Every structure is written in C-alpha cells, then in structure tokens.
Amino acid sequence: MDQAEQLRNVIKQKNQNNIGNARVITITSGKGGVGKSNMAVNLAIMFRKMGQRVIILDADFGLANVEVMFGTVPKYNLSDLIFGGKSIREIITTGPMDIGFISGGSGIVGLNNLTKEQISYLVHSLSLLNDLCDVLIIDTGAGVADSVLEFVLASPEVILVTTPEPSSITDSYSLMKALYKNPKFIRNGTNVHLVANKVTSEAEGNAVYQKLNSVVEKFLDGKLHYLGMIPVDPSLEKAVRNQKTVSTVAPNAKSTKAFEIIAQNLLTGDDKNRYRWGITQLFNNFMGRS
C-alpha cells in the first residue's frame, strides 16, 4: 500500500466516524447577568463526565468570565496567537477536569483590521481544535453587538439563555429579531435552543419559553427549541461566589441535575445539523462576515 492510498484510507475513516468535525455550540443572551457563562462552564463539566473532550472559547471579550469561574488565570490568550507567535496549544489553559479554554483577550478588538495572512493563520490554527476536542463551546458577549451576532450567525447550533424577568425576555427577542432580520442568517440551517434560567419551577420555565417563542413565531416566522430550565439554587450562587462550578462542588444540587439533563438532551437529541459544519467552516464563515 503506497502513501497516497494510506492517506485516502485515513480520510475515508475520518469521514465515516465524523472525526474532524467537532460539535460547535454557541451560547449567547440578550443581556448580561442571566447566567450565560455559568451555562458554558457547567455544560462543559457535564460533557466531560460523559466522556467528551471539551474546549471553551471565551468570546465575551474583555470580561473573562470563564477564567473567573474556573479560578484559573490564563498565561496567553487569542491575541498572543495572532500577534505573539504562540501556537493554538500554547494558548489553551487547562481548567477543572482537563477542560481547555481559550481567553479572547482585549486584543480581539483588532480582528477586523487583520491582514489576509493573519486571518489565514488564525483560521488554520483554530481548525486544529478539531483534533483536540469533541465539543467546542463558544461563550459570546451579550446583546446585539456585532461581535455577538457574528458568532451566532456563523454557528449551526445556538443556546439562548434568558430569565423570567420581562427585560430579559424583551432583550432576548431583540437578539432574535436582529438575527432573523440579518440577510446572512441561515434560517433552516441554525438550531436555536432556549434555556430558561433562574426559574422557580418547570412550569415557569415552560412559561418563559412559550412567551418568547410565541412572539418569535408571530413576528419573525421562526421557532425556538426548548432545551430545559435551570432552577434558582443557593448552591449555584454559593459556587459562583467561591469561583467554583456547581457541577463539581455540589453534584447533588438542583441546578447540577438540571445541567446534566440539558447536556444529555444535547448529546442524545436528534440534531441533523450536528456535523453540518466543522470548526474550520465556522471560523471561515466568521471571518468572511467580519
């Protein structure tokens, strides 16, 4: 067997096993303070418990919520990759349970001014994450800023986090409106899941979903998929204050069980778009829009 045939067999095997297309899940919200980053880190913990290799890209630039919740200060960030000559492996910081995370860093503001060579290097470097993880979680900023919409527009799978507060629901609708009205939005190719956070019961979680989904259906001719709810939980609040993840320090807490259910729903659900795009295509899409 010559080298060319060996290469063809390797590629064929990768395609058969969907290797090379890590699952990309983008987590966003219409406003800050609704628990978006909590969703990212606790889902990552649950995915790890289910045997998945996970990397979080903290794209909530300038706030560094993920590193605070993990209690770990990264040595390098994404700007060190672009401008400092660091490799993709060097800028990945290891958090609890060997979860990797990449901090965006303040230098990300200059992405729109990158040269073609820098963009090509960035996309190539990020594509290497396909070999380093099974799930890439992107934690975006909040609201309808361009930096948020670009990630959401480029992603095949989005989790929208909201709370029962009227202002949170209104801001979530504003984000959905900006998304659906954007001519680059792939309406039939993007799954938008809703998670109701800080609710007192299953019934309240469903009510939040019904309220938001009804206006999305009526005014945007769209539809949200209800993924689940996270209850108000003192154990979660205590974990956040101590810069810990509730899933690790309180495995029997109500919120921990809820994160587990949501993770299971994501991994076992019938998601036809799960491997529609790999990481390479995601960031090509992102850079193409920027």
N, C-alpha and C positions, 0 to 999 in steps of 0.2 A: 504494500500500500504506500503510494507516494505521499508527499507532504500536502499536496493540493487536495487529494482525496480525504486525508485525515482532517483537514480544515473543513471540508464540506460536511463530513460526518459530525464534527463538533457543532457546527452551526445548525445542522438539522436537529441534533439532540437538544440544543438550547431552545429552538423554536417549539419543539414538541413539549417541553417542560415549562414553557413560558419564562424561562430564565433570561435575564437581561431586561425584563420589563417589571421593575419593582412597582408595587402599587403606590400611587400618589394620592394622598388625602390632604386637601387644603382646608384649614379651619379658620373661620372668619366670623365677624359680628358687625352689627350696625353701629354699635357704640362700645366704648371701653368699659371695663369693670363688670362684665357679665359672666366672666369665668372661661374665656376662650383659651387662655394659656393653661389653665387647670385642666381643661379638656384634653389639650395636646399631651401634656406630660403623663396624665393618668391613663389615657388610651395607650400611650407608648408602653407603660408598665404592663398593662393587660396583654398587649400584643406579645411582649417578651415572655410572659408567663405561658402564652400559647405557642411558644417556640419560634416566633418571628424575629428576625433581625430588624432593628428599628433605628432610623436616624431622624432627628427633628431639625428642620431648617427654621431658625427663629428669624422670620422676616418682619417682625414687629420692630422695625429698625429704630434704635435709639433707646428702647425701653428695657431690653434684656430680661424679659420676664422668665424665660425658661431657665436661664442660669441662676436666677434668684431662687426659683422653686427647687432646683436641684442642689442649691447650696454650693455651686462649683463655679469658679471664675475661669473662663477660657483664656488660654495664653494667646491664641490667634483668632482672627475672625475672617469673614469673607473678603474684606478689603486687603488682608495680608496675602490672600491667594492671588488677587488681581494685581496689586501694586507691589507686594513684598516678596514675590518669588516663592511663596510657600506652596506645597503640594496639597491636594484635597485631603489626603490622610493627615497631614500635619495640622490642619485647621479643625479637625473633628475632635471635640472634647468628649471624654467618657463620663457619663453620668451613672446613676443607680442602675444596677442590673445590666451593665455594659451597654446601656442605651447611648448612642452617639448623638451629639447635637452640634450644630454649626451656628455660631452667632453672626448676624448680619454685620454688625458694627456700624459706626457713623459714616464710614467711607462709602457705604452703599448709595448715598445720595448722589454720588457722581456717576452712577451707572449709565445714565443717558448720554454722557459725554465720552464713553469709552470708544476706543478705536476699533476697527474691524478685527484687528489681530487680538486685542484684549477680549472682545466678545467671543471670538472663536475659541480662545484658550479657556474662558470661563465655562462655555457650554461643554467643551471637551472634558474639562475637569469634573464638572457636575455629573456628566454622563457616567463617570466611573463609579458613582454611587450605586449603579445597578448591580455591581459585583459586591458591594459592601452591605446591602440591606435588602430586605424583602418588602418593607414598607417605609416610604418617605412621608413624614408628616410635616406640612408647611404651616407654621403659625404666623398668620398675617397680622397687619395692623387692623384697626377698627375703622368703620365708616366707609365713605365713598371716595376716598383719596385715590389718585391714580395708581399709587404703589400697591394699594389693596386690590383694586379692580383688575390690574394686570395679572396678578397671580390667579385670581378667581376665574378670569376669562380664559386663562391658559390651562386650567385644571379640568380633568374629566370628572372629578368627584369632590364635592364641597360639603362641609358641615357648617351650617349656620347656627350659632349659639345665641339664644335670646332668653329673656326672663319674663315673668308676668307683668312687669312694670309697663304701663302704657307707652312711656318714652322709648323703652327698649323695643317694643313691638313696632312702633312707628319708625324708628331708625332702621330696624331690620327690613321693613317694607321699602324704605328709601334705598337701601342697598340693593334689594331685589329689583326695584324699578330701574336703577342705574345699570344693572346687569342685563336685564331683559331688553332695555331700550338701546343697548350698545349694538351696533351693526355687526360686530365681530363675535357676538355671543352665539355659541353653538347650542341652540335650544334643545335639539333632540340628542345631543351628544354629551350633555353635562347633567349629572345627577346631583341635585341639591337636597341634602338631608337637613332636617331641623331637629335640634336638641333643645328641649325646654329645661333651663337651669334654674336653681333656687326656687323650686315649686314645693308645695306642701303635700301634694298627693298626685297619684296617677291621673285623677280626674282633672286637676288643674293643669297638668302637663298637656293632656289632650285638648283642653280648652284653649291653651296658648296656641297650639298647632292649628286648631280649627279656625281661630280668629285670624291668624296670619295667612293661612293657606286660602281662606275664602276670598280675601282681597287680592291675593296673587292670581287666583283663578278668574276673578271677576274683571279686574282691571289690566292684568298682564297676559291673560290667557295662558297661564303657566301652572305648575303644580310642584309642591314640595313633598318630600317623603319624610314621614315622621319616624325618626330613629329611636327616640326614647326620651327619658327625663332624668334629671339629677335632683334629688330632694335636698331641701335645706337640712344641713347636717353640722352640728357643733364639731364633730371630729374633723371634718373638712376644713372648717375655719381655723381650728387649732393647728392643723398641719401646715396651712398656708403661713400662719404667724411664725411657725418654727422653721420655715423654709424646708419643708418636707412634703412628700407626696402622700396623700391619704391612703393610696393603694398599697403602700409599703409599710406605713406605720400603724394603720388600722384596717387590717384585712377583713374584719367583720362589720365594718361601718356600713350604714345605709348607702352612702354615696359610693363606696367601693363596690358594693354589689351592683349598683346602677351602672358604673363604668364598665364592669365586667359584662353585663347584658348588652350594652351598646357595642363593645368590642366583638362579642360573639355574633351579634346581628350583622356587623360589617364583614366579618370573615366568612360567615356561612350563608349570607344572603345571596340571592340570585342577581348578580351585578354584571350585566352584559358588557359594560364599559370598563371592567376592572383592568383589562390588559389592552385597552384600545390605544393608549399612549404609554410609552416608557418615559423615563426621566429625560432622556435626550430630547425627545419631541416636545416635552413640556417646556424645557428651557429654550429650545429653538422658537417655540410659539411665543414665549415671554419676550425674548429679545427681539423677535420680529415685530412685536406690537409696540415696544418701547421707543 
